[in-house]
Amino acid sequence: RLACLYAAAANLSTTCVPYGHPRYYGHYLGHWLSATAFSVASAAAPSGAAVRNKSAAIVATLAEAQAAWSALGGRHVGYLFPYSLDAFDNLFGYAKPGQYLNCAPVCVPFYVMHKVMAGMLDQYQHAGNRQALRVLLGMADWVVREVGALLARPGFGEAAWQQVLNTEWGGMNEVLYNLYAVTGNASHLRAGEWFNHFLWTAPLAIGVDLDGSHGNAGGNHANTHIPEIIGSARGYELTSNHTQHDIARNFFDILNGSHTWSTGGSNDHEHWHAPHQLGDDLDGQTEESCTTYNVLKVARHLLQWTGDAHLGDFYERALLNGLVGNQNQHLNGDGGSFIYMLPLGGGGLRKPWSSAVNGNFPCCWGTLSETFAKLGDSVFFRAADDSALYVSLFVASSVVWDEGEGEGACEVTQATAFPLASGEDGSTTSLRVACDAGTAAASGWSLRIRVPAWATAGPNVILVDGKPVPGTLTPGFATVPAPGGGAWGTAAAPTTVTVSFPMSLRFEQLDDNRTEWAGVGAIVYAAGRPNRRRPSSRAERERGARRAVAVDRAQRQQQQRRRRRQHTNQAAGVHRAQPAARHMRPGTVGARGGDAHAAHGRAGRGVHGVLALLRAPSARHLARQRRRRRRDGGAHGGGGGLDRAPWRTPRDEWPAAQHPQRGQGAGRRKRDLDPPCPGRGRWRDRRGRRRRPGARRGARE
């Protein structure tokens, strides 16, 4: 179904049914190709083979579509897109001279094309699909011809091309640079350089902040520009262009110095606004998932250039807070749910879960699909001179240190539950190094383990086969040499490295330099997981999710009732509305209520998190409530259920006679119109006293 738009646009004979949502332009298919390629690279057989076969079939379908377009000749050779050339003709100003944007049939054609081109390259590099490379080469040749002809058109000029680049174009420069690294074809490098929106990047090259000086006084759309920064970083690596280096470096420093939340994310309503004034942006539309995904790519490039452990700290913080908790596999059946924004402010904080397979496929569904297919990314790095293996993230994983054919290899396995729990010995993580005996791979290199910036509580300890590494372990990369005579252990007698970095609480001030925001910020910390078992069945997971939804709905109704009671003369505390505080427990990034992690009684999934997490009542507590409602007849004489607050009936479900705007109750005093007291039988008066059957309900009882 994802490929159906492409097949239909090429007039292939097909019976497929495309996703009909008007906001789906075909972009998600590219993300899907990348995600499945990552899955093939990391998954074990037979699941890896099944994913490989499925993705190969989709690539073959797209190759047929490209061949059908190419058969038309002329400008269609190499073309592959879910719509006709009209999409690009409108963008290029062919349809209406001087107008370089017309959203018919799609507003962001290069954005969509980039996703498919990147997916094809990932299929080649990570899944070994050579047909994907052939399709990609055809698409790249089409871009070279079309953009080259556009730039050579009389009267067009560079200024007009910059207007074209005002329309979101994804990471076209990055994918063309990456293709150049594979092919060495100078035309691919030249095409990558064409996608340089210098009206926006030139100020960054000299360190100007992300404000109106970039030609966008209303705020800069974050995810339009971050992919271009990734391309600049890749261009520097291939060409040593120091202007591109400065663009990437300055961008990251500016973003994290004046526009970033304590979670490592940034932006509000997808845009950056005034620096050091995040108080104005603190609402429920903060930290778009796509932007966090792409900023992590920038951080990865910078970490590889510098080896700066602070970049590893940022990667850890942004990944665990801004991405790992953005998927909920326990809602909406097998498809699961994603969130587009991570709300950090405003009233009623809760994660806005939405189905991952609803046919809409917004951009963040694509980047999150890739994220959860490559969680092994940026855990380990190898020094350029082969002198060290860097351990940047504390993630359960393994990597092979290979010295080449005949030289043997070592397998490094990391075991950790960070940040949810510590090891039995209180450790943050542990590593097991096992090498082929008597080979060159067993010696000549060391481990470099990141000591996080948050590890200030002390004492920080690294043990190698039970012996501490000498010296003080301060934030940075700590060098851990091979034990004994300089050789790592073997499979029969592996070397064990145990790492312990105690965690602590701290306060981080909101990045707002105005006096009214002084002292406003977040308590950030890493949370352990209570000793609770995981749900053992799908039915249990669904029950937990329903409980979380019920508690969230109940909390909202309770807040509404409090506001209504403020306008009455009745003394506070008459009703036994259960306080939310009794269900609170420490957590990290997450929402109040409605969170699957809360539904299972576990702390949130983030590190350096903010606020707290509402934990659902236990199954025993809910069972007692159900028995009480059955015994007493419930609020309306019925048993109720999990789709309503267990202790109060929503206002719009009151009987007509008792509703302030309906029936006979319209003229009565408001204090007499509340629903019955919870858990006390049928209708009672305001003091909880039972009314006699058939007694007249007067103004006073």
C-alpha positions in Angstrom: 0.0 0.0 0.0 2.9 2.4 0.7 4.3 1.7 -2.8 0.9 1.9 -4.5 1.1 5.7 -5.2 4.4 5.1 -7.0 3.0 2.2 -9.1 -0.2 4.0 -10.0 1.6 7.2 -11.0 3.7 5.2 -13.4 0.6 3.6 -14.9 1.6 0.1 -13.8 -1.2 -2.5 -13.8 -1.9 -2.9 -10.2 -4.8 -3.8 -7.9 -3.2 -2.3 -4.8 -5.2 0.2 -2.6 -3.1 3.2 -1.6 -3.4 5.0 1.7 -6.0 7.7 0.9 -5.2 10.3 3.5 -4.7 13.6 1.8 -1.6 14.4 3.9 0.3 11.3 2.8 2.6 12.3 -0.1 4.6 9.1 -0.4 7.4 10.2 2.0 6.9 7.5 4.5 7.9 4.8 2.0 11.4 6.2 2.0 11.6 6.1 5.8 10.2 2.5 5.7 13.0 1.5 3.3 15.6 2.9 5.7 14.1 1.3 8.7 13.9 -2.1 7.1 17.5 -1.8 6.0 18.6 -1.0 9.5 16.5 -4.0 10.8 18.2 -6.3 8.3 21.6 -5.2 9.5 20.8 -5.7 13.1 18.2 -8.6 13.3 19.1 -12.2 13.5 17.8 -14.9 11.2 15.1 -15.8 10.3 13.5 -12.5 11.1 16.2 -10.6 9.3 15.7 -12.7 6.2 12.0 -12.1 6.2 12.5 -8.3 6.4 15.1 -8.5 3.7 12.8 -10.3 1.4 9.9 -7.9 2.0 12.0 -4.8 1.4 13.6 -6.4 -1.7 10.1 -6.9 -3.1 9.2 -3.2 -2.6 12.5 -2.1 -4.2 11.7 -4.3 -7.2 8.2 -2.7 -7.5 9.8 0.8 -7.4 12.3 -0.3 -10.1 9.4 -1.3 -12.3 7.8 2.1 -11.8 11.1 3.8 -12.6 11.5 1.7 -15.8 7.9 2.7 -16.8 8.7 6.4 -16.4 12.0 6.0 -18.3 10.2 4.4 -21.2 8.5 7.7 -21.9 11.9 9.2 -22.7 13.0 12.8 -22.4 12.8 14.3 -19.0 11.2 11.2 -17.5 14.4 9.1 -17.8 15.3 8.0 -14.2 12.3 9.7 -12.7 10.6 8.0 -9.7 8.0 9.8 -7.8 4.4 9.2 -6.6 3.1 12.1 -8.9 3.8 13.4 -12.3 6.4 16.0 -13.3 3.8 18.7 -12.6 5.0 18.7 -8.9 8.5 19.8 -10.0 7.3 22.0 -12.8 5.3 24.1 -10.3 8.3 24.3 -7.9 10.7 25.3 -10.7 8.4 28.0 -12.0 7.7 26.3 -15.3 3.9 26.4 -14.9 3.8 30.0 -13.7 7.0 32.0 -14.4 8.4 33.7 -11.4 6.3 31.6 -8.9 8.3 28.8 -7.3 5.7 27.1 -5.1 2.4 25.7 -6.0 1.0 22.9 -3.8 -0.3 20.8 -6.7 -0.1 17.9 -6.3 2.5 18.1 -3.5 4.1 21.1 -1.7 7.5 19.6 -0.9 8.6 17.4 -3.9 12.3 17.4 -3.0 11.5 16.5 0.6 9.7 13.4 -0.6 12.3 12.5 -3.2 15.1 12.8 -0.6 13.3 10.2 1.7 13.2 7.6 -1.2 16.7 8.3 -2.3 18.0 7.9 1.3 16.0 4.7 1.7 17.5 3.3 -1.5 21.0 4.1 -0.3 20.3 2.5 3.0 19.0 -0.6 1.3 22.2 -0.9 -0.6 24.6 -0.2 2.2 22.9 -2.0 5.1 20.8 -4.7 3.3 23.2 -5.4 0.4 20.5 -4.7 -2.3 22.3 -3.8 -5.5 19.0 -3.2 -7.4 18.4 -0.3 -4.9 21.7 1.3 -5.9 20.7 1.1 -9.6 17.4 2.8 -8.9 19.2 5.4 -6.8 21.7 6.1 -9.6 18.8 6.7 -12.0 17.1 9.1 -9.6 20.4 11.0 -9.0 21.0 11.4 -12.7 17.5 12.8 -13.1 18.3 15.4 -10.3 21.6 16.3 -12.0 19.9 16.9 -15.3 16.9 18.7 -14.1 18.6 21.1 -11.6 21.5 21.7 -14.0 19.0 22.6 -16.8 17.1 24.9 -14.4 20.3 26.7 -13.3 21.3 27.1 -16.9 18.0 28.6 -18.0 18.3 32.1 -19.3 17.1 34.7 -16.8 16.8 32.2 -13.9 19.9 32.9 -11.8 21.1 32.0 -8.3 18.5 34.3 -6.7 15.7 32.3 -8.2 17.3 29.0 -7.1 17.4 30.3 -3.5 13.6 30.9 -3.8 13.2 27.3 -4.8 15.2 26.3 -1.8 12.8 28.2 0.4 10.5 25.2 0.0 11.4 22.4 2.4 13.8 20.0 0.6 14.9 17.5 3.2 18.5 16.4 3.1 19.1 16.4 -0.6 22.6 17.6 -0.1 23.4 14.8 2.4 22.1 11.9 0.2 24.0 13.2 -2.8 27.2 13.6 -0.8 26.7 10.1 0.6 26.2 8.8 -3.0 29.4 10.5 -4.1 31.2 8.7 -1.3 30.0 5.4 -2.9 30.5 6.2 -6.6 33.2 8.9 -6.8 31.1 10.5 -9.5 31.8 14.3 -9.5 28.3 15.1 -10.8 26.9 13.8 -7.5 29.2 16.0 -5.5 28.3 19.0 -7.7 24.6 18.3 -7.3 25.0 18.1 -3.5 26.7 21.5 -3.5 23.8 23.0 -5.5 21.5 22.3 -2.5 23.1 25.1 -0.4 20.5 27.5 1.0 23.1 30.1 1.7 20.5 32.8 2.6 20.1 30.7 5.8 23.5 29.1 6.3 25.7 32.1 5.6 24.8 33.8 8.9 25.5 30.5 10.7 29.0 30.4 9.3 29.9 33.5 11.2 27.9 32.5 14.4 24.7 34.5 14.0 21.9 33.1 16.1 18.7 31.5 14.8 16.6 34.6 14.7 15.1 37.0 12.1 18.5 37.8 10.6 18.1 34.5 8.7 15.2 36.0 6.6 12.5 34.5 8.7 11.4 37.0 11.4 8.5 34.8 12.5 10.8 32.0 13.6 12.7 29.4 11.7 11.0 26.1 10.9 13.4 23.6 12.6 13.0 20.5 10.5 13.4 22.4 7.3 16.9 23.4 8.3 18.5 20.7 10.4 18.8 18.2 7.5 20.7 20.9 5.6 23.1 21.1 8.5 23.6 17.4 8.4 24.5 17.7 4.7 26.9 20.5 5.5 28.7 18.2 8.0 28.9 15.4 5.5 30.2 17.8 2.8 33.0 18.9 5.1 34.0 15.3 5.7 34.3 14.7 2.0 35.7 18.0 0.8 37.4 19.6 3.9 35.4 22.8 3.2 35.8 24.6 6.5 32.9 26.9 5.9 30.7 23.8 6.0 32.5 22.8 9.2 31.8 26.1 10.8 28.1 26.0 9.7 27.6 22.6 11.5 29.7 23.5 14.6 28.1 27.0 15.1 24.6 25.6 14.5 25.0 23.0 17.2 26.6 25.4 19.7 23.9 28.1 19.1 21.0 25.6 19.3 22.2 24.1 22.6 23.4 27.4 24.0 20.1 29.3 23.6 17.2 27.2 22.3 17.3 23.8 24.1 15.1 22.4 26.9 16.5 20.3 29.7 15.5 17.2 27.8 18.0 17.9 25.0 15.1 18.8 22.5 14.3 22.2 21.1 11.6 24.2 19.3 7.9 25.1 19.9 5.2 24.5 17.2 8.1 23.2 15.0 9.9 26.6 15.1 12.8 28.3 16.9 12.1 31.7 18.2 14.0 34.3 20.3 17.1 33.0 22.0 17.2 32.7 25.8 13.4 33.2 26.0 12.1 29.7 26.2 9.5 30.8 28.7 7.3 32.0 25.9 7.6 28.6 24.2 6.7 26.5 27.2 3.4 24.8 26.1 2.1 21.5 24.9 3.5 21.7 21.4 7.2 21.5 22.2 10.1 19.2 21.0 9.0 17.8 17.7 10.3 14.2 17.4 11.8 14.8 13.9 14.0 17.6 15.1 15.5 15.5 17.9 16.1 12.7 15.5 18.0 15.0 13.1 19.9 16.9 15.7 21.3 13.6 17.0 22.7 13.1 13.5 24.5 16.4 13.8 25.8 15.5 17.2 27.1 12.2 15.8 29.1 13.9 13.2 30.6 16.4 15.7 31.5 13.5 18.1 33.3 11.7 15.4 35.3 14.9 14.6 36.3 15.8 18.1 35.9 12.8 20.5 34.3 15.3 22.9 32.4 13.3 25.6 30.0 16.2 26.1 28.5 15.4 22.7 28.0 11.8 24.0 26.2 13.4 27.0 23.9 15.3 24.7 23.2 12.2 22.6 22.3 10.2 25.7 20.0 12.9 27.1 18.2 13.7 23.8 17.8 10.0 22.8 16.4 8.8 26.1 14.2 11.8 26.7 13.1 12.8 23.2 12.8 9.6 21.2 12.9 6.3 23.2 9.7 7.2 25.1 7.8 8.3 21.9 6.5 4.9 21.0 3.8 3.0 22.8 3.4 -0.6 21.7 0.5 -1.2 24.0 -2.1 1.1 22.4 -4.1 0.8 19.2 -3.6 -2.9 18.8 -0.6 -4.4 17.0 0.2 -1.1 15.2 1.2 0.7 18.3 1.3 4.5 18.7 3.7 7.4 18.3 3.7 11.0 19.5 4.5 14.0 17.2 5.4 16.4 20.0 6.7 15.9 23.5 4.7 18.4 25.6 6.8 20.0 28.3 4.6 22.9 29.4 1.0 24.1 29.6 -1.9 22.6 31.5 -2.8 18.9 31.7 0.5 17.4 30.5 0.0 14.1 28.7 1.5 12.4 25.7 -0.7 12.9 22.7 -0.6 9.3 21.4 -1.8 8.6 17.9 -2.0 5.4 15.9 1.1 4.5 13.9 -0.9 3.1 11.0 -3.7 5.5 10.6 -2.8 6.3 7.0 -1.7 9.9 7.8 2.0 9.1 8.3 3.3 12.5 9.4 7.0 13.1 9.2 7.7 12.0 12.8 6.2 8.6 12.1 9.0 8.1 9.6 11.9 9.3 11.8 10.5 7.3 14.8 10.3 4.2 12.6 13.9 4.6 11.7 14.9 5.4 15.4 13.5 2.1 16.7 15.2 0.2 13.9 18.7 1.5 14.8 18.9 1.8 18.5 22.4 0.3 18.2 23.5 3.5 16.5 26.3 5.6 18.2 26.9 3.1 21.0 30.5 2.2 20.0 33.1 4.1 17.9 36.5 3.0 16.7 39.4 5.4 16.9 40.8 6.5 13.5 44.2 5.0 14.4 42.7 1.8 15.7 44.1 2.5 19.2 40.8 2.4 21.1 37.2 1.4 21.1 35.0 4.2 22.4 31.9 3.3 24.5 29.6 6.3 24.3 26.2 5.0 25.3 25.2 2.5 28.0 23.0 0.2 26.0 22.8 -3.6 26.0 24.6 -4.4 22.8 27.6 -6.1 21.3 30.3 -5.2 18.7 33.1 -7.1 17.0 36.6 -5.6 16.9 38.1 -7.1 13.8 41.7 -6.8 12.8 41.2 -8.3 9.4 41.5 -11.6 7.7 43.8 -14.0 9.6 44.3 -11.5 12.5 41.4 -12.7 14.6 38.7 -10.7 16.3 37.3 -9.7 19.7 33.7 -9.5 20.7 32.7 -6.8 23.2 29.4 -7.4 24.9 27.7 -4.7 27.0 25.1 -5.7 29.6 23.0 -3.0 31.2 19.5 -1.9 32.1 20.5 1.8 32.2 18.8 4.1 33.0 15.9 2.0 34.4 17.9 0.0 36.9 21.4 -0.8 38.1 23.1 -4.1 38.1 23.0 -6.5 41.1 26.3 -4.9 42.2 25.0 -1.4 41.7 26.9 -1.0 38.4 25.8 1.3 35.6 27.0 -1.1 32.9 29.4 -4.0 32.5 31.4 -5.1 29.5 32.7 -8.6 28.6 35.7 -8.8 26.2 36.4 -12.1 24.6 39.1 -12.4 21.8 40.4 -15.2 19.6 43.3 -16.7 21.6 46.8 -15.9 20.3 45.8 -13.4 17.7 46.7 -9.8 17.1 43.2 -8.6 17.9 43.7 -9.4 21.6 46.2 -6.6 22.1 47.2 -3.2 21.0 44.0 -1.3 21.8 42.1 0.0 24.8 38.6 0.8 25.9 37.6 4.5 26.3 34.4 4.6 28.4 32.4 7.9 28.7 32.2 9.3 32.2 29.0 11.3 32.0 28.7 14.9 33.0 25.9 14.0 35.4 28.2 11.6 37.3 29.2 14.0 40.0 27.8 12.3 43.1 30.7 9.9 43.2 32.6 7.8 43.7 32.9 6.8 40.0 34.5 3.4 39.7 35.7 1.2 36.8 36.8 -2.3 37.7 38.8 -4.6 35.3 38.5 -8.1 36.5 37.8 -6.7 40.0 40.7 -4.3 40.1 40.0 -0.6 40.0 41.3 1.6 37.2 43.7 4.1 38.9 43.1 7.8 39.0 40.1 10.1 39.4 37.3 9.5 36.9 36.0 12.9 35.9 33.6 13.7 33.0 35.2 12.7 29.7 36.4 9.5 28.1 38.3 7.3 30.6 41.0 5.1 29.2 40.8 1.4 30.3 43.9 -0.5 29.1 43.9 -4.3 28.6 44.8 -6.1 31.9 47.9 -8.0 32.8 50.4 -8.2 29.9 48.3 -6.0 27.7 46.1 -8.6 26.2 42.3 -8.9 26.5 40.7 -12.2 27.6 39.5 -15.1 25.5 36.2 -16.8 25.2 37.3 -19.3 27.8 38.5 -16.6 30.2 37.0 -13.3 29.2 37.9 -9.9 30.6 35.1 -8.2 32.6 34.9 -4.5 33.0 32.4 -3.2 35.6 31.4 0.5 35.5 29.6 2.4 38.3 28.5 6.0 38.1 26.1 7.0 40.9 23.2 9.2 39.9 21.9 12.3 41.6 19.2 14.9 41.5 19.9 18.4 40.2 18.0 21.5 39.2 18.3 23.0 35.7 17.2 26.6 35.1 14.9 27.2 32.1 16.9 29.0 29.4 15.2 32.4 29.8 17.2 35.4 30.8 14.3 37.5 32.0 13.9 38.0 35.7 10.3 36.7 35.8 11.6 33.3 34.8 14.3 33.1 37.4 14.0 29.9 39.4 11.8 28.2 36.8 13.2 25.0 35.5 13.2 21.2 35.9 14.5 18.7 38.5 16.4 16.3 36.3 17.5 12.9 37.3 17.8 9.3 36.2 15.1 7.0 37.7 15.4 3.4 38.7 12.6 0.9 37.9 10.5 -0.6 40.7 10.9 -4.4 41.1 7.7 -5.2 39.2 7.3 -7.9 36.6 6.5 -7.0 33.0 3.0 -7.8 31.7 3.1 -11.4 30.5 0.4 -11.4 27.9 -1.1 -9.1 25.3 -4.4 -9.1 27.2 -2.7 -7.9 30.4 -0.9 -5.2 28.4 -4.2 -4.0 27.0 -5.8 -4.0 30.5 -3.0 -1.9 31.7 -3.4 0.6 28.8 -7.1 0.8 29.5 -6.4 1.5 33.2 -4.1 4.3 32.2 -6.7 5.9 30.0 -9.3 5.5 32.7 -7.1 7.2 35.3 -6.2 10.0 32.9 -9.9 10.6 32.1 -10.7 10.6 35.8 -8.0 13.1 36.5 -9.4 15.5 33.9 -12.9 15.2 35.3 -11.7 15.8 38.8 -10.0 19.0 37.7 -13.3 20.1 36.1 -15.2 19.4 39.3 -12.8 21.4 41.3 -13.3 24.4 39.1 -17.1 24.0 39.4 -16.9 23.8 43.2 -15.0 27.1 43.4 -18.3 28.8 42.5 -20.4 27.2 45.2 -21.0 28.0 48.8 -20.5 24.4 49.9 -17.6 23.7 52.2 -14.6 21.9 50.7 -13.9 18.3 51.2 -17.4 16.9 51.4 -17.0 14.5 48.5 -14.5 11.7 48.7 -12.8 12.5 45.4 -9.6 10.5 45.5 -6.5 12.8 45.4 -4.2 12.4 42.5 -1.2 12.6 44.9 -1.8 9.1 46.2 -1.0 7.7 42.8 2.1 9.8 42.2 5.6 8.3 42.1 8.9 9.7 40.9 9.4 9.3 37.1 11.1 11.1 34.3 10.1 12.4 30.9 6.5 11.4 30.3 3.0 12.6 30.8 0.6 12.7 33.7 -1.6 9.8 33.1 -2.3 8.0 29.8 1.2 6.7 29.6 1.8 3.0 29.0 4.8 3.0 31.3 2.6 4.4 34.1 0.0 1.7 33.3 2.4 -1.0 34.2 3.6 0.7 37.4 7.1 1.4 36.1 9.0 4.7 36.2 9.2 6.7 32.9 11.6 5.8 30.2 13.8 8.9 30.2 16.9 10.1 31.9 17.4 13.7 33.1 13.6 13.8 33.0 11.1 16.4 34.1 8.0 16.4 36.3 6.5 13.2 37.6 4.4 10.4 36.3 0.9 9.3 37.3 0.8 5.7 38.2 -2.4 3.7 37.5 -4.2 2.1 40.4 -3.4 -1.6 41.0 -5.7 -4.3 39.7 -6.6 -5.1 43.3 -7.7 -1.5 43.9 -9.9 -1.5 40.8 -11.4 -4.8 41.7 -12.4 -3.5 45.1 -14.1 -0.5 43.4 -16.0 -2.7 41.1 -17.3 -4.9 43.9 -18.3 -1.8 45.9 -20.2 -0.4 42.9 -22.0 -3.7 42.3 -22.9 -3.9 46.0 -24.1 -0.3 46.3 -25.7 0.0 42.9 -23.1 2.4 41.6 -23.6 6.1 40.9 -26.6 5.5 38.7 -27.5 2.0 39.9 -25.3 0.3 37.4 -22.0 -1.3 37.5 -20.1 1.4 35.6 -16.8 0.4 34.0 -13.3 1.5 33.1 -14.6 3.9 30.5 -15.7 6.3 33.2 -14.3 7.7 36.4 -14.7 5.0 39.1 -15.7 7.5 41.7 -17.8 10.1 39.8 -20.1 10.4 36.8 -19.2 13.0 34.1 -21.4 16.0 34.2 -22.9 15.4 30.7 -24.1 12.0 31.9 -26.3 13.3 34.7 -30.0 12.4 34.6 -31.9 15.1 32.8 -33.8 16.1 36.0 -30.6 16.8 37.9 -28.8 18.6 35.1 -28.5 22.4 35.7 -29.4 23.2 32.1 -32.0 20.4 31.5 -35.4 19.5 32.8 -36.7 20.2 36.3 -33.4 20.9 37.8 -32.8 24.1 35.9 -34.2 26.3 38.7 -32.5 24.7 41.7 -29.5 26.0 43.5 -26.3 24.7 42.1 -25.1 23.0 45.3 -28.1 20.7 45.1 -27.4 19.6 41.5 -24.2 17.7 42.0 -24.3 13.9 41.3 -24.5 11.5 44.2 -21.6 11.0 46.6 -19.4 8.1 45.4 -19.5 4.7 47.0 -22.4 5.5 49.3 -25.3 3.8 47.5 -27.8 5.7 45.4 -28.8 9.3 45.8 -27.8 11.0 48.9 -27.8 14.6 50.1 -24.8 16.8 50.2 -23.7 15.5 53.6 -23.8 11.9 52.4 -27.0 11.1 54.3 -29.3 8.6 52.6 -32.6 10.0 51.3 -35.7 8.1 52.1 -37.2 6.3 49.1 -39.7 8.5 47.4 -38.8 11.6 49.6 -39.3 14.9 47.9 -36.0 16.6 47.0 -36.4 20.1 48.3 -34.1 23.1 48.4 -32.9 21.9 51.8 -32.7 18.4 53.3 
